[in-house]
């Protein structure tokens, strides 16, 4: 018989997400991962990619290949391939068909890598606006 690893899920960082999004699982996880397996299930088991693990929070990434619909998110004490297992319980997450939510870091990276393009385009935009001249909307008699 499988041993209960005494984990419990209490909440998710969001109720709706897209494939590829980050997802935080909040609960009681223990300091180490050991054989614990975060999953997102709907008619089959899909492993969540673990980005970081702490006693109260697991940072994960949702698999890219999920179809839209309602899924159950939780953590098994051990992979099902090792036999019967206990779990943290499960919470519902809706997967949308929207593309992944851009992360703020992606915008920062764009600014860091392409700041020179912005600097080159600003004077050009100013010259284009200036060449149009000012428009006088008053009627002339």
C-alpha positions as CSV (number, residue, x, y, z in Angstrom):
1,X,0.0,0.0,0.0
2,X,1.2,3.5,-0.9
3,X,2.3,5.8,1.9
4,X,0.5,9.1,2.4
5,X,3.1,11.9,1.9
6,X,0.8,14.4,3.7
7,X,0.5,17.0,0.9
8,X,-2.5,19.3,0.4
9,X,-3.4,21.8,-2.4
10,X,-5.2,24.9,-1.2
11,X,-5.3,27.2,-4.2
12,X,-4.1,28.0,-7.7
13,X,-2.7,31.3,-8.9
14,X,-5.5,31.6,-11.5
15,X,-8.6,29.8,-12.5
16,X,-8.1,30.2,-16.2
17,X,-4.9,29.8,-18.2
18,X,-3.5,29.0,-21.6
19,X,-1.1,26.2,-22.7
20,X,2.4,27.3,-22.0
21,X,1.4,29.7,-19.1
22,X,3.0,29.6,-15.7
23,X,0.9,28.3,-12.9
24,X,1.5,28.4,-9.1
25,X,0.1,25.7,-6.9
26,X,-0.3,26.8,-3.2
27,X,-0.5,24.4,-0.4
28,X,1.5,22.2,1.9
29,X,4.2,20.4,-0.1
30,X,7.1,19.7,2.1
31,X,10.6,21.2,1.6
32,X,11.7,18.6,-1.0
33,X,10.1,17.3,-4.1
34,X,11.3,13.7,-3.8
35,X,8.9,11.5,-5.8
36,X,6.0,14.0,-5.7
37,X,4.5,14.7,-9.2
38,X,2.4,17.8,-10.1
39,X,-0.1,17.0,-12.7
40,X,-3.0,18.5,-14.8
41,X,-5.5,15.7,-15.7
42,X,-8.4,15.4,-18.1
43,X,-9.0,11.9,-19.3
44,X,-5.3,11.3,-18.9
45,X,-2.3,12.4,-16.9
46,X,-0.2,15.4,-18.0
47,X,2.8,16.4,-16.0
48,X,3.3,20.0,-15.1
49,X,6.9,21.3,-15.7
50,X,8.3,22.2,-12.2
51,X,10.1,25.6,-12.3
52,X,10.7,25.9,-8.6
53,X,9.6,24.1,-5.4
54,X,9.1,25.4,-1.8
55,X,7.2,24.1,1.2
56,X,4.1,26.3,0.3
57,X,4.4,27.0,-3.4
58,X,5.2,25.1,-6.6
59,X,5.9,27.2,-9.7
60,X,5.0,25.2,-12.8
61,X,4.5,25.6,-16.6
62,X,1.4,24.2,-18.3
63,X,2.1,21.8,-21.2
64,X,1.8,23.4,-24.6
65,X,-0.3,20.5,-26.1
66,X,-3.4,20.8,-23.9
67,X,-6.8,21.3,-25.6
68,X,-9.3,23.9,-24.2
69,X,-11.5,22.6,-21.3
70,X,-11.6,22.0,-17.6
71,X,-8.7,20.1,-16.0
72,X,-8.0,18.8,-12.5
73,X,-4.7,20.1,-11.0
74,X,-3.0,18.4,-8.1
75,X,0.1,16.6,-6.9
76,X,0.6,12.8,-6.5
77,X,2.8,11.5,-3.8
78,X,4.6,9.4,-6.4
79,X,4.1,8.7,-10.1
80,X,1.3,6.4,-11.0
81,X,3.8,4.1,-12.7
82,X,5.1,3.3,-9.2
83,X,1.7,1.9,-8.2
84,X,-1.2,3.2,-6.2
85,X,-0.6,6.6,-4.7
86,X,-2.1,9.3,-2.5
87,X,-2.6,12.9,-3.7
88,X,-3.0,16.5,-2.5
89,X,-6.5,16.5,-3.8
90,X,-7.4,18.4,-7.0
91,X,-8.7,21.8,-8.0
92,X,-10.3,22.8,-11.4
93,X,-8.4,24.9,-13.9
94,X,-9.9,26.0,-17.2
95,X,-7.6,25.9,-20.2
96,X,-8.5,28.5,-22.8
97,X,-7.6,28.4,-26.5
98,X,-5.8,31.7,-26.2
99,X,-2.0,31.9,-26.7
100,X,0.2,32.0,-23.6
101,X,0.1,35.2,-21.6
102,X,3.3,37.2,-22.3
103,X,5.5,37.5,-19.3
104,X,6.7,41.0,-18.3
105,X,10.3,39.8,-18.6
106,X,9.8,39.3,-22.3
107,X,9.0,43.0,-22.7
108,X,12.1,43.9,-20.6
109,X,14.2,41.7,-22.8
110,X,12.9,43.4,-25.9
111,X,13.7,46.8,-24.5
112,X,17.2,45.6,-23.5
113,X,18.0,44.1,-26.9
114,X,16.2,46.7,-29.2
115,X,16.5,50.0,-27.4
116,X,18.7,51.3,-30.2
117,X,15.9,50.7,-32.7
118,X,13.6,52.9,-30.7
119,X,16.2,55.6,-30.5
120,X,16.7,55.5,-34.3
121,X,12.9,55.7,-35.0
122,X,12.0,58.5,-32.7
123,X,13.9,61.3,-34.7
124,X,12.5,59.8,-37.9
125,X,8.9,60.0,-36.5
126,X,9.6,63.6,-35.4
127,X,10.8,64.6,-38.9
128,X,7.8,63.0,-40.5
129,X,5.4,64.9,-38.2
130,X,7.3,68.1,-38.7
131,X,7.3,67.8,-42.5
132,X,3.5,67.6,-42.5
133,X,3.4,71.2,-41.2
134,X,0.8,72.7,-39.0
135,X,-2.8,72.8,-40.2
136,X,-4.9,76.0,-39.8
137,X,-8.5,75.0,-39.4
138,X,-9.7,78.6,-39.4
139,X,-11.4,79.8,-42.6
140,X,-9.5,82.4,-44.6
141,X,-11.4,85.2,-46.2
